[in-house]
Amino acid sequence: MYEDKRVMVEAAAFRGLVHHLQRRTDAQNIDIMNLAGFCRNCLAKWYKAASEHYDVPVDYDQAREIIYGMPYESWKKTYQEPATDEKQARFEETRGKHAEISVIE
C-alpha cells in the first residue's frame, strides 16, 4: 500500500473509532479502560502527542473536545456515571496494562 493511502486509511479508521465512541455515551471510560487499557482520554492524549510531534498546536482540552465531540465538562456532566468501588479497584489492578502515550509513525 502506498504511504499516502495508508495514512488515509488509518485516519479514516481513527475517525470511525472516534465516531463510534461519541455515539456510545453509555460506554463509560472506566469500563473501557478496565477492559482494553485505554479510553477517550487516552485517545485525546495520543491526539495531543501527535499534534505536538507534527507541530500542530492542539492543547489537551481541544483534543478532548475533538474526541468527545463536545467540551469534556459537558460530556462528563451529561453522560458520566460515578465509578463503583469495584470498578475503581479493577482500574487500580489493571494500571500496569494502561495505555502508554506515544507517537508511532
N, C-alpha and C positions, 0 to 999 in steps of 0.2 A: 504494500500500500504506500502510495506517495505520502511524504511527510505532511503536506498541506491538507490532504484528505484525512489522514489520521487525526490531525488536530481538530478538524471539523467534526469528525465522528465522535471523538472524545468530548468535545464541547456540547454536542447535541445530547449525548448520553448524560452528561452532568446536568444539563438543563432539564432533562426528563426526570432525573432523581429529585432535583430541587422542586419541580412542579408537583411531583408525587407527594413529597413531604409537606408542601404547602396545602395540598388538599387533605392530607391525613392529619388534621389537627387533633384527632383522637389519639394518635400515637405520641405518647409523652416522651420527652427527651430522655428521661431516666430509664424508661423501658427500652428504648433503642440502644442507649449506652450500655445497659446491663447485658443485653443480648449480643450486640455487634461491636461494642467498644468505641463507637463514635455516635455523634448526634448532630443536630442542626448547628449547635455552637461550634463543634469541631469543623464542620463544613465552612462556617464563616471564618474560622481561624485559618484554614487552608486557603480560602479565598484571599484573605488579607495577606498571608505569607506570599502567595503567588503575585499579588498586586505589587508588593514591595520588591520582589525579585525582578519584575519586569518594569519597575519604575512608574507604576500607575498609582497615583495617590488615592487609596481607599482605606479609611480607618475601620476599626473593629465594629463600631456602631453601623456604619454604612454597609459593611459586609453582612452583618446580621440582618439588616433590613432587606438586602438582596436575597438572602437565603429564606427568611421568614415570609417575605412578600409584604411586610408591614414593619413598622418600628417594633423592636423586640419587646419593649414595655407594653405595647398594645397587645401583642400576641400573648405575652405572659398573663396579663390581666384577663384576657378573654378565654384562653384555652388551657393554661397550665393548671394542673391539679396538684395539691400537696402530695409530696412523696411519703409513702408509708415508711414506718421504721424498717420493715422487711426490705423494701426497695432500696432504702438508703444503706442498709447493711450489705446488700448484694453489690451496690455501687462500690463500696469500700473493698469488698472481697475481690472484685474484678479490676481494681485500679491499675494493677500491673499490666493489664491487657488493653488499656485505653489507648486511643489513637495518639500517635506521635505527629506533631505538626511539622511538616517539612514540604519542600517543593521538589517535585520529581518531574523532570523534563521528558 
